[in-house]
């Protein structure tokens, strides 16, 4: 399904925006939101004359609750295959991963509370077992007009998805557009890797940046945007950043990288 003709639907999730791409022959979903967003995706489809059963692929950017929480539920309900980075299930593995999973769900719930959302279910299965394992540069199964890019920094398995012909880039968390300010995600566990990821994204010259947090950005100067994001990595962390970092280092994958000698 490599036709470049599609309609973009932005679904307001519990915490993050969820993007659904409507092709003539099916739907492509970028991330699945929180586990409680399954019903929001279903309701949005019903209101707009679509069907969740027409989703042909869920492409997951990373394992945080507001991005992959609903993926396994949607697969079980509608038999939708899931694609993600090949190391995605290592992030929450083992005892440390189980602890990190709980901390991340706790942080996500605090974000919802800050946004004045009612308390809803947050815990989700910490292993998703993707049907398709993605590497850097790989085309999405069934949607070869989209390319996955490996952009570590926020985690060690982050992916973004780029449509070269349309110059549309789904960034997940790599830019957070909050009240008109372009901010880094939290945490930044690997700033050197994130800096390199921003350099790679700048080279794409994308004109439409789809964000999980905040409104999309339309710009013919995206290299400058990514350069500004990279510059933020050099700023001293504030108290909130330090607190989030301290409870974000329990994944065995993160610890192996952070504390290697």
Number of C-alpha atoms within 10 A of each C-alpha: 14 12 11 15 11 15 12 12 16 17 18 17 22 24 21 23 25 27 24 22 16 18 18 10 11 18 22 21 22 23 29 30 29 28 25 20 26 21 13 18 23 15 15 18 18 12 9 9 7 16 17 21 16 16 23 21 24 28 28 28 28 26 25 20 27 27 27 28 27 25 28 24 19 23 18 10 11 14 16 21 19 24 25 28 24 15 17 26 18 18 25 24 18 13 12 17 21 17 17 23 25 17 16 21 20 15 16 20 23 14 14 17 13 9 11 9 13 10 11 13 12 20 18 20 15 23 15 20 15 21 14 17 16 24 17 14 13 15 18 23 20 13 17 14 18 23 21 25 23 20 25 24 22 20 23 22 22 25 28 24 24 24 18 15 10 14 13 19 25 22 23 27 24 28 24 21 19 11 9 9 10 19 17 17 16 17 20 21 21 16 16 13 17 22 21 15 20 23 17 16 21 17 11 15 19 23 17 19 20 23 23 28 23 18 16 19 17 13 14 12 12 20 20 13 18 23 15 14 20 20 12 15 15 10 8 9 13 8 9 11 14 14 13 16 15 12 15 22 20 21 22 19 19 21 14 12 12 12 8 7 5
